[in-house]
Amino acid sequence: MKWKILIAAVLIIGAAVGYKFYNDKVVAETTKTYDTEKVQRMDLTKTVSATGTIQPRDSVEVSGKVTARIQEILVEENDHVREGQVVAILDGKDYQAQLDQANFTLTNARQKLERTDKLYKIGAKSLQELQDAQYEFDRAKSAVELAEDNVNQTVITAPMDGVVVGEPKTPGTMAVQGSTNPTVIMRIADLSEKLVKAKVDETDIGSVRVGESATFTVDAYPDKTFRAEVTKISQTDTTNSWDTSSSTNSSSSNSSNAVIYYYVTFSAPDDENLLLPAMTARLDIVVGQVRDALCVPIDALKTDAKGSYVERITKDAKGKDVAEKVYITVGLYGEEFVEVTSGELKAGDDVSTTYEAAEKTSAQNRGGMGGMRRPPF
């Protein structure tokens, strides 16, 4: 008899505890509060970030067309030069000696040609001898022209207007000519306008268009913002990884972890001449912009099977928060807000930014009890 009384007591206590738990849950759900933010009208901007390098509008490496020691450098670093201005002189003694010898040979060849021509006209020389004399004269004339050109090439002139960037080579340095590895005597760059050459990730390159604006900063002036404009978008990635005919590209393209970048070039006005070549530029490219758009915080945006929605929060007669699903269509995404293009929202509405974890499955909630949902005993 006692054990029956004990079981009954346990059941009564369990039912009381279960009822209290269920009642507390219902009260909590009916008095639930939400973190909210306002629906707002604002100008919304979407940007793409990239990192690039400051470059001059144009630049050229000045090298000699003949091999000789540098005799004189007539400009210094940061000097402004004009196209055709003499900037360096090479030692031309050897080439002048070659020109003198070529002129001597030409004089002899001319005299021989004149004598042979006179003798040919009186029948004392054959046509073959006259042609040979003419050939020797033409060859000597060509040698003089080549020697004159070599002498002229010892005077180095600026091929463009610009500024001497970096220290030129010092006098006494051997300036070697060549098409593969010539000696660079100096560099001249057009710094009237700066460019930024940046690498943009393949996930963002589809949003970038020629003519779009950008802002950027450099480490030298962290509190100053510079402006730029997209002028060119490369049609190939930075490593030409698509070119499978190259063994290097073939091996690199096989890597699943390879990140693909494309070069994007920007014009960057620099009236104060603050930007120097090789500075690192951190860019924000404006790829989308709307004015006076109806916007909700991204934190408030939720989705279900029907689409995107927000929970609009209002108060009932007792002053308690009431959540209402409002389905919306979204447009441009900014950093913190997203544009609302359709839906029954207006500026000033409160929307919930409270995150709720997804409910457990029915089996988890009911402990596998077959689909009934009821308060505990």
C-alpha positions as a LaTeX table, in Angstrom:
\begin{tabular}{lrrr}
\hline
Residue & $x$ (\AA) & $y$ (\AA) & $z$ (\AA) \\
\hline
Met1 & 0.00 & 0.00 & 0.00 \\
Lys2 & 2.84 & 2.35 & 0.85 \\
Trp3 & 4.51 & 1.89 & $-2.53$ \\
Lys4 & 1.25 & 2.86 & $-4.28$ \\
Ile5 & 1.07 & 6.03 & $-2.21$ \\
Leu6 & 4.73 & 6.75 & $-3.08$ \\
Ile7 & 4.13 & 6.28 & $-6.83$ \\
Ala8 & 1.06 & 8.53 & $-6.69$ \\
Ala9 & 3.07 & 11.24 & $-4.93$ \\
Val10 & 5.83 & 11.05 & $-7.52$ \\
Leu11 & 3.31 & 11.34 & $-10.36$ \\
Ile12 & 1.61 & 14.33 & $-8.73$ \\
Ile13 & 4.94 & 16.13 & $-8.18$ \\
Gly14 & 6.06 & 15.34 & $-11.76$ \\
Ala15 & 2.81 & 16.66 & $-13.18$ \\
Ala16 & 3.10 & 19.84 & $-11.13$ \\
Val17 & 6.69 & 20.45 & $-12.26$ \\
Gly18 & 5.80 & 19.71 & $-15.87$ \\
Tyr19 & 2.84 & 22.06 & $-15.80$ \\
Lys20 & 4.92 & 24.85 & $-14.29$ \\
Phe21 & 7.60 & 24.36 & $-16.99$ \\
Tyr22 & 5.01 & 24.44 & $-19.75$ \\
Asn23 & 3.25 & 27.46 & $-18.26$ \\
Asp24 & 6.54 & 29.35 & $-17.91$ \\
Lys25 & 7.36 & 28.58 & $-21.56$ \\
Val26 & 3.99 & 29.87 & $-22.76$ \\
Val27 & 4.36 & 33.04 & $-20.72$ \\
Ala28 & 7.89 & 33.56 & $-22.05$ \\
Glu29 & 6.72 & 33.13 & $-25.65$ \\
Thr30 & 3.83 & 35.55 & $-25.19$ \\
Thr31 & 6.07 & 38.18 & $-23.58$ \\
Lys32 & 9.00 & 37.77 & $-26.00$ \\
Thr33 & 10.98 & 40.93 & $-26.85$ \\
Tyr34 & 13.08 & 41.62 & $-29.94$ \\
Asp35 & 16.18 & 43.60 & $-30.85$ \\
Thr36 & 15.04 & 45.96 & $-33.58$ \\
Glu37 & 16.33 & 48.51 & $-36.07$ \\
Lys38 & 14.52 & 51.02 & $-38.24$ \\
Val39 & 13.76 & 50.69 & $-41.93$ \\
Gln40 & 15.48 & 53.70 & $-43.48$ \\
Arg41 & 15.82 & 55.66 & $-46.69$ \\
Met42 & 19.44 & 56.23 & $-47.64$ \\
Asp43 & 21.99 & 56.36 & $-50.41$ \\
Leu44 & 23.44 & 52.86 & $-50.76$ \\
Thr45 & 26.79 & 51.99 & $-52.32$ \\
Lys46 & 28.32 & 48.61 & $-53.14$ \\
Thr47 & 32.08 & 48.40 & $-53.45$ \\
Val48 & 34.70 & 45.85 & $-54.44$ \\
Ser49 & 38.07 & 45.96 & $-52.69$ \\
Ala50 & 41.39 & 45.51 & $-54.46$ \\
Thr51 & 45.08 & 46.23 & $-53.98$ \\
Gly52 & 47.25 & 47.81 & $-56.65$ \\
Thr53 & 50.48 & 49.65 & $-57.41$ \\
Ile54 & 51.01 & 53.28 & $-58.41$ \\
Gln55 & 52.58 & 53.58 & $-61.87$ \\
Pro56 & 53.49 & 56.52 & $-64.14$ \\
Arg57 & 51.35 & 57.16 & $-67.21$ \\
Asp58 & 54.31 & 56.15 & $-69.40$ \\
Ser59 & 57.96 & 55.33 & $-68.87$ \\
Val60 & 61.02 & 54.37 & $-70.89$ \\
Glu61 & 64.45 & 52.92 & $-70.20$ \\
Val62 & 67.17 & 54.92 & $-71.92$ \\
Ser63 & 69.96 & 52.76 & $-73.35$ \\
Gly64 & 72.70 & 53.26 & $-75.91$ \\
Lys65 & 72.60 & 51.82 & $-79.43$ \\
Val66 & 76.38 & 51.42 & $-79.38$ \\
Thr67 & 78.71 & 49.97 & $-76.75$ \\
Ala68 & 80.96 & 52.57 & $-75.13$ \\
Arg69 & 81.87 & 54.02 & $-71.76$ \\
Ile70 & 79.69 & 56.81 & $-70.42$ \\
Gln71 & 81.66 & 60.03 & $-70.78$ \\
Glu72 & 79.15 & 62.50 & $-69.33$ \\
Ile73 & 75.71 & 62.50 & $-67.68$ \\
Leu74 & 73.95 & 65.82 & $-68.23$ \\
Val75 & 70.89 & 65.35 & $-65.99$ \\
Glu76 & 70.17 & 64.31 & $-62.41$ \\
Glu77 & 67.41 & 62.42 & $-60.65$ \\
Asn78 & 64.07 & 64.33 & $-60.64$ \\
Asp79 & 65.15 & 66.63 & $-63.50$ \\
His80 & 62.44 & 67.42 & $-66.03$ \\
Val81 & 63.55 & 66.73 & $-69.60$ \\
Arg82 & 62.07 & 67.39 & $-73.04$ \\
Glu83 & 61.96 & 65.03 & $-75.98$ \\
Gly84 & 65.21 & 65.35 & $-77.98$ \\
Gln85 & 67.16 & 66.91 & $-75.10$ \\
Val86 & 70.75 & 65.61 & $-74.75$ \\
Val87 & 70.95 & 63.68 & $-71.47$ \\
Ala88 & 74.22 & 61.74 & $-71.79$ \\
Ile89 & 77.32 & 61.46 & $-73.97$ \\
Leu90 & 79.29 & 58.27 & $-74.58$ \\
Asp91 & 83.01 & 58.10 & $-75.32$ \\
Gly92 & 83.09 & 58.23 & $-79.14$ \\
Lys93 & 86.84 & 58.21 & $-79.87$ \\
Asp94 & 86.83 & 54.68 & $-81.29$ \\
Tyr95 & 83.80 & 55.41 & $-83.44$ \\
Gln96 & 85.32 & 58.69 & $-84.64$ \\
Ala97 & 88.46 & 56.79 & $-85.68$ \\
Gln98 & 86.30 & 54.30 & $-87.56$ \\
Leu99 & 84.57 & 57.21 & $-89.31$ \\
Asp100 & 87.91 & 58.76 & $-90.30$ \\
Gln101 & 89.08 & 55.44 & $-91.73$ \\
Ala102 & 85.79 & 54.98 & $-93.59$ \\
Asn103 & 86.10 & 58.46 & $-95.11$ \\
Phe104 & 89.67 & 57.73 & $-96.24$ \\
Thr105 & 88.53 & 54.49 & $-97.88$ \\
Leu106 & 85.62 & 56.31 & $-99.54$ \\
Thr107 & 87.96 & 58.96 & $-100.97$ \\
Asn108 & 90.19 & 56.29 & $-102.52$ \\
Ala109 & 87.19 & 54.41 & $-103.88$ \\
Arg110 & 85.80 & 57.57 & $-105.46$ \\
Gln111 & 89.11 & 58.38 & $-107.15$ \\
Lys112 & 89.43 & 54.81 & $-108.43$ \\
Leu113 & 85.89 & 54.91 & $-109.80$ \\
Glu114 & 86.55 & 58.19 & $-111.60$ \\
Arg115 & 89.77 & 56.86 & $-113.21$ \\
Thr116 & 88.13 & 53.59 & $-114.23$ \\
Asp117 & 85.19 & 55.43 & $-115.74$ \\
Lys118 & 87.48 & 57.61 & $-117.89$ \\
Leu119 & 89.50 & 54.62 & $-119.04$ \\
Tyr120 & 86.37 & 52.64 & $-119.79$ \\
Lys121 & 85.08 & 55.43 & $-122.02$ \\
Ile122 & 88.24 & 55.27 & $-124.18$ \\
Gly123 & 88.18 & 51.46 & $-124.17$ \\
Ala124 & 91.11 & 50.98 & $-121.79$ \\
Lys125 & 89.02 & 49.28 & $-119.07$ \\
Ser126 & 86.38 & 46.62 & $-119.34$ \\
Leu127 & 82.77 & 46.92 & $-118.15$ \\
Gln128 & 83.50 & 44.36 & $-115.44$ \\
Glu129 & 86.31 & 46.52 & $-114.04$ \\
Leu130 & 84.02 & 49.57 & $-114.04$ \\
Gln131 & 81.31 & 47.62 & $-112.19$ \\
Asp132 & 83.84 & 46.40 & $-109.63$ \\
Ala133 & 84.99 & 49.98 & $-109.00$ \\
Gln134 & 81.39 & 51.10 & $-108.62$ \\
Tyr135 & 80.76 & 48.27 & $-106.10$ \\
Glu136 & 83.83 & 49.26 & $-104.03$ \\
Phe137 & 82.66 & 52.87 & $-103.99$ \\
Asp138 & 79.10 & 51.95 & $-102.89$ \\
Arg139 & 80.45 & 49.70 & $-100.14$ \\
Ala140 & 82.78 & 52.45 & $-98.88$ \\
Lys141 & 79.90 & 54.93 & $-98.90$ \\
Ser142 & 77.74 & 52.58 & $-96.82$ \\
Ala143 & 80.60 & 52.11 & $-94.35$ \\
Val144 & 80.83 & 55.90 & $-93.92$ \\
Glu145 & 77.10 & 56.17 & $-93.28$ \\
Leu146 & 77.29 & 53.40 & $-90.64$ \\
Ala147 & 80.29 & 55.01 & $-88.96$ \\
Glu148 & 78.57 & 58.41 & $-88.93$ \\
Asp149 & 75.51 & 56.82 & $-87.34$ \\
Asn150 & 77.66 & 55.18 & $-84.67$ \\
Val151 & 79.27 & 58.52 & $-83.85$ \\
Asn152 & 75.85 & 60.17 & $-83.65$ \\
Gln153 & 74.61 & 57.40 & $-81.32$ \\
Thr154 & 77.21 & 58.39 & $-78.74$ \\
Val155 & 75.01 & 61.41 & $-78.04$ \\
Ile156 & 72.01 & 60.14 & $-76.01$ \\
Thr157 & 68.78 & 62.15 & $-76.19$ \\
Ala158 & 65.52 & 61.88 & $-74.24$ \\
Pro159 & 62.92 & 59.91 & $-76.25$ \\
Met160 & 59.99 & 61.60 & $-74.47$ \\
Asp161 & 59.01 & 64.43 & $-72.16$ \\
Gly162 & 59.19 & 63.41 & $-68.53$ \\
Val163 & 61.13 & 63.21 & $-65.30$ \\
Val164 & 64.34 & 61.33 & $-64.61$ \\
Val165 & 63.35 & 58.70 & $-62.03$ \\
Gly166 & 66.13 & 57.11 & $-60.05$ \\
Glu167 & 69.83 & 57.83 & $-60.22$ \\
Pro168 & 71.37 & 57.64 & $-63.73$ \\
Lys169 & 74.50 & 55.58 & $-64.30$ \\
Thr170 & 77.74 & 57.32 & $-63.40$ \\
Pro171 & 80.38 & 58.42 & $-65.93$ \\
Gly172 & 82.94 & 55.69 & $-66.62$ \\
Thr173 & 80.33 & 52.93 & $-66.63$ \\
Met174 & 80.45 & 50.72 & $-69.69$ \\
Ala175 & 77.13 & 51.07 & $-71.51$ \\
Val176 & 76.50 & 47.86 & $-73.39$ \\
Gln177 & 74.08 & 47.86 & $-76.30$ \\
Gly178 & 71.91 & 44.89 & $-77.13$ \\
Ser179 & 68.36 & 43.68 & $-77.58$ \\
Thr180 & 68.31 & 41.23 & $-74.64$ \\
Asn181 & 70.16 & 42.86 & $-71.74$ \\
Pro182 & 71.33 & 46.38 & $-72.57$ \\
Thr183 & 72.71 & 48.73 & $-69.95$ \\
Val184 & 69.97 & 51.09 & $-68.72$ \\
Ile185 & 71.63 & 54.50 & $-68.49$ \\
Met186 & 68.57 & 56.15 & $-66.91$ \\
Arg187 & 64.79 & 55.95 & $-66.71$ \\
Ile188 & 62.43 & 58.68 & $-67.77$ \\
Ala189 & 58.75 & 58.64 & $-66.75$ \\
Asp190 & 55.71 & 60.75 & $-67.57$ \\
Leu191 & 54.46 & 61.68 & $-64.10$ \\
Ser192 & 51.87 & 64.19 & $-65.28$ \\
Glu193 & 49.23 & 61.57 & $-64.50$ \\
Lys194 & 49.43 & 58.47 & $-62.36$ \\
Leu195 & 47.92 & 55.06 & $-62.96$ \\
Val196 & 46.97 & 52.33 & $-60.52$ \\
Lys197 & 47.31 & 48.75 & $-61.72$ \\
Ala198 & 45.33 & 46.48 & $-59.41$ \\
Lys199 & 44.52 & 42.79 & $-59.17$ \\
Val200 & 40.80 & 42.00 & $-58.85$ \\
Asp201 & 39.55 & 38.56 & $-57.78$ \\
Glu202 & 37.58 & 36.57 & $-60.36$ \\
Thr203 & 34.55 & 36.55 & $-58.03$ \\
Asp204 & 34.42 & 40.37 & $-58.26$ \\
Ile205 & 35.66 & 41.08 & $-61.80$ \\
Gly206 & 32.18 & 40.62 & $-63.29$ \\
Ser207 & 30.94 & 43.63 & $-61.31$ \\
Val208 & 33.68 & 45.98 & $-62.54$ \\
Arg209 & 33.09 & 48.17 & $-65.60$ \\
Val210 & 35.18 & 50.72 & $-67.50$ \\
Gly211 & 34.24 & 54.21 & $-66.31$ \\
Glu212 & 33.36 & 53.20 & $-62.77$ \\
Ser213 & 34.81 & 55.33 & $-60.00$ \\
Ala214 & 36.97 & 54.27 & $-57.10$ \\
Thr215 & 38.67 & 55.70 & $-54.04$ \\
Phe216 & 41.96 & 54.59 & $-52.57$ \\
Thr217 & 44.50 & 55.27 & $-49.87$ \\
Val218 & 48.26 & 54.79 & $-49.63$ \\
Asp219 & 50.34 & 54.14 & $-46.53$ \\
Ala220 & 52.23 & 57.41 & $-46.96$ \\
Tyr221 & 49.02 & 59.45 & $-46.49$ \\
Pro222 & 46.63 & 57.24 & $-44.46$ \\
Asp223 & 44.22 & 60.10 & $-43.75$ \\
Lys224 & 43.94 & 61.24 & $-47.37$ \\
Thr225 & 41.58 & 59.71 & $-49.92$ \\
Phe226 & 42.47 & 59.73 & $-53.62$ \\
Arg227 & 40.05 & 59.24 & $-56.50$ \\
Ala228 & 40.43 & 57.06 & $-59.57$ \\
Glu229 & 38.48 & 55.76 & $-62.55$ \\
Val230 & 38.57 & 52.39 & $-64.29$ \\
Thr231 & 40.18 & 52.80 & $-67.73$ \\
Lys232 & 41.03 & 49.22 & $-68.72$ \\
Ile233 & 40.12 & 45.67 & $-67.72$ \\
Ser234 & 42.48 & 42.93 & $-68.84$ \\
Gln235 & 40.95 & 40.17 & $-70.94$ \\
Thr236 & 43.27 & 37.55 & $-69.46$ \\
Asp237 & 44.19 & 36.64 & $-65.91$ \\
Thr238 & 47.46 & 37.73 & $-64.39$ \\
Thr239 & 49.19 & 34.39 & $-65.04$ \\
Asn240 & 47.53 & 33.47 & $-68.37$ \\
Ser241 & 46.48 & 30.23 & $-66.71$ \\
Trp242 & 44.09 & 29.45 & $-69.56$ \\
Asp243 & 47.06 & 28.95 & $-71.93$ \\
Thr244 & 47.51 & 25.22 & $-71.52$ \\
Ser245 & 50.22 & 25.16 & $-74.19$ \\
Ser246 & 52.60 & 26.53 & $-71.57$ \\
Ser247 & 53.97 & 23.88 & $-69.23$ \\
Thr248 & 54.19 & 26.38 & $-66.37$ \\
Asn249 & 50.60 & 27.49 & $-66.78$ \\
Ser250 & 49.41 & 23.92 & $-67.21$ \\
Ser251 & 50.88 & 22.90 & $-63.88$ \\
Ser252 & 49.57 & 25.97 & $-62.07$ \\
Ser253 & 46.07 & 25.66 & $-63.53$ \\
Asn254 & 45.80 & 22.13 & $-62.17$ \\
Ser255 & 45.87 & 23.44 & $-58.61$ \\
Ser256 & 42.36 & 23.59 & $-57.19$ \\
Asn257 & 43.51 & 26.18 & $-54.65$ \\
Ala258 & 44.77 & 28.66 & $-57.25$ \\
Val259 & 43.15 & 32.10 & $-56.97$ \\
Ile260 & 42.50 & 33.81 & $-60.30$ \\
Tyr261 & 43.08 & 37.56 & $-60.57$ \\
Tyr262 & 42.63 & 40.05 & $-63.41$ \\
Tyr263 & 44.51 & 43.31 & $-63.87$ \\
Val264 & 42.35 & 46.45 & $-63.78$ \\
Thr265 & 43.94 & 49.79 & $-64.64$ \\
Phe266 & 42.76 & 53.09 & $-63.13$ \\
Ser267 & 43.60 & 56.69 & $-63.98$ \\
Ala268 & 44.43 & 58.62 & $-60.81$ \\
Pro269 & 44.68 & 62.43 & $-60.95$ \\
Asp270 & 47.47 & 63.70 & $-58.70$ \\
Asp271 & 47.52 & 67.49 & $-58.84$ \\
Glu272 & 49.62 & 67.69 & $-55.65$ \\
Asn273 & 52.15 & 65.17 & $-56.99$ \\
Leu274 & 51.95 & 63.10 & $-53.81$ \\
Leu275 & 51.77 & 59.67 & $-55.40$ \\
Leu276 & 55.08 & 58.01 & $-56.19$ \\
Pro277 & 55.66 & 54.98 & $-58.42$ \\
Ala278 & 55.50 & 51.62 & $-56.60$ \\
Met279 & 53.33 & 52.89 & $-53.72$ \\
Thr280 & 50.68 & 50.37 & $-52.67$ \\
Ala281 & 47.10 & 51.55 & $-53.25$ \\
Arg282 & 44.13 & 50.03 & $-51.41$ \\
Leu283 & 41.07 & 50.60 & $-53.54$ \\
Asp284 & 37.31 & 50.54 & $-53.06$ \\
Ile285 & 35.69 & 50.29 & $-56.50$ \\
Val286 & 32.11 & 51.56 & $-56.68$ \\
Val287 & 30.24 & 48.84 & $-58.61$ \\
Gly288 & 26.68 & 49.82 & $-57.64$ \\
Gln289 & 24.90 & 52.85 & $-56.25$ \\
Val290 & 21.30 & 53.84 & $-55.54$ \\
Arg291 & 19.93 & 57.12 & $-54.22$ \\
Asp292 & 17.22 & 57.49 & $-51.56$ \\
Ala293 & 16.58 & 53.75 & $-51.45$ \\
Leu294 & 14.38 & 52.00 & $-48.90$ \\
Cys295 & 16.80 & 49.84 & $-46.92$ \\
Val296 & 16.77 & 47.28 & $-44.13$ \\
Pro297 & 19.73 & 46.04 & $-42.10$ \\
Ile298 & 21.27 & 42.88 & $-43.55$ \\
Asp299 & 21.02 & 41.39 & $-40.04$ \\
Ala300 & 17.23 & 41.65 & $-40.30$ \\
Leu301 & 16.98 & 39.71 & $-43.55$ \\
Lys302 & 15.70 & 36.14 & $-43.29$ \\
Thr303 & 14.62 & 33.51 & $-45.79$ \\
Asp304 & 12.30 & 30.57 & $-45.94$ \\
Ala305 & 10.71 & 28.46 & $-48.66$ \\
Lys306 & 8.66 & 31.43 & $-49.86$ \\
Gly307 & 11.61 & 33.78 & $-50.21$ \\
Ser308 & 13.22 & 36.69 & $-48.34$ \\
Tyr309 & 11.38 & 38.35 & $-45.48$ \\
Val310 & 11.80 & 40.52 & $-42.40$ \\
Glu311 & 9.92 & 40.42 & $-39.14$ \\
Arg312 & 8.13 & 43.72 & $-38.62$ \\
Ile313 & 7.66 & 44.40 & $-34.90$ \\
Thr314 & 4.57 & 46.18 & $-33.62$ \\
Lys315 & 2.90 & 46.52 & $-30.22$ \\
Asp316 & $-0.41$ & 44.95 & $-29.24$ \\
Ala317 & $-2.99$ & 46.52 & $-26.94$ \\
Lys318 & $-1.03$ & 45.40 & $-23.89$ \\
Gly319 & 2.22 & 46.89 & $-25.20$ \\
Lys320 & 3.78 & 43.54 & $-26.00$ \\
Asp321 & 5.96 & 42.99 & $-29.08$ \\
Val322 & 4.21 & 41.29 & $-31.99$ \\
Ala323 & 6.23 & 39.92 & $-34.93$ \\
Glu324 & 4.79 & 39.88 & $-38.45$ \\
Lys325 & 6.47 & 38.32 & $-41.47$ \\
Val326 & 6.76 & 40.75 & $-44.37$ \\
Tyr327 & 8.06 & 39.25 & $-47.61$ \\
Ile328 & 10.29 & 41.55 & $-49.66$ \\
Thr329 & 12.39 & 41.63 & $-52.82$ \\
Val330 & 15.93 & 42.87 & $-52.34$ \\
Gly331 & 18.24 & 44.73 & $-54.69$ \\
Leu332 & 21.68 & 46.20 & $-54.04$ \\
Tyr333 & 23.68 & 44.98 & $-51.05$ \\
Gly334 & 25.83 & 47.41 & $-49.12$ \\
Glu335 & 28.13 & 46.64 & $-46.20$ \\
Glu336 & 25.40 & 46.79 & $-43.54$ \\
Phe337 & 22.14 & 47.45 & $-45.40$ \\
Val338 & 20.30 & 45.96 & $-48.36$ \\
Glu339 & 17.94 & 47.74 & $-50.75$ \\
Val340 & 14.25 & 46.79 & $-50.67$ \\
Thr341 & 12.75 & 46.94 & $-54.17$ \\
Ser342 & 9.28 & 45.64 & $-53.29$ \\
Gly343 & 7.29 & 44.68 & $-50.20$ \\
Glu344 & 4.92 & 46.25 & $-47.71$ \\
Leu345 & 7.49 & 48.15 & $-45.74$ \\
Lys346 & 7.97 & 51.86 & $-45.15$ \\
Ala347 & 10.63 & 54.04 & $-43.60$ \\
Gly348 & 10.37 & 54.04 & $-39.82$ \\
Asp349 & 9.11 & 50.47 & $-39.47$ \\
Asp350 & 10.83 & 48.44 & $-36.77$ \\
Val351 & 12.29 & 45.14 & $-37.96$ \\
Ser352 & 13.77 & 42.41 & $-35.82$ \\
Thr353 & 17.48 & 41.74 & $-35.85$ \\
Thr354 & 17.13 & 38.96 & $-33.28$ \\
Tyr355 & 18.58 & 35.67 & $-34.46$ \\
Glu356 & 16.57 & 32.56 & $-33.69$ \\
Ala357 & 18.12 & 29.14 & $-34.08$ \\
Ala358 & 16.17 & 26.75 & $-36.26$ \\
Glu359 & 13.71 & 24.57 & $-34.33$ \\
Lys360 & 14.64 & 20.96 & $-33.72$ \\
Thr361 & 13.04 & 18.29 & $-35.84$ \\
Ser362 & 9.73 & 16.83 & $-34.70$ \\
Ala363 & 11.39 & 13.64 & $-33.61$ \\
Gln364 & 13.92 & 15.57 & $-31.53$ \\
Asn365 & 11.21 & 17.73 & $-29.91$ \\
Arg366 & 8.94 & 14.81 & $-29.09$ \\
Gly367 & 11.59 & 12.25 & $-28.30$ \\
Gly368 & 10.18 & 10.07 & $-31.10$ \\
Met369 & 6.66 & 10.05 & $-29.70$ \\
Gly370 & 4.87 & 9.86 & $-33.00$ \\
Gly371 & 3.73 & 13.36 & $-33.96$ \\
Met372 & 1.72 & 14.56 & $-30.98$ \\
Arg373 & 2.80 & 17.79 & $-29.33$ \\
Arg374 & 1.45 & 18.41 & $-25.88$ \\
Pro375 & 2.58 & 19.90 & $-22.63$ \\
Pro376 & 4.40 & 17.56 & $-20.24$ \\
Phe377 & 2.55 & 15.97 & $-17.30$ \\
\hline
\end{tabular}
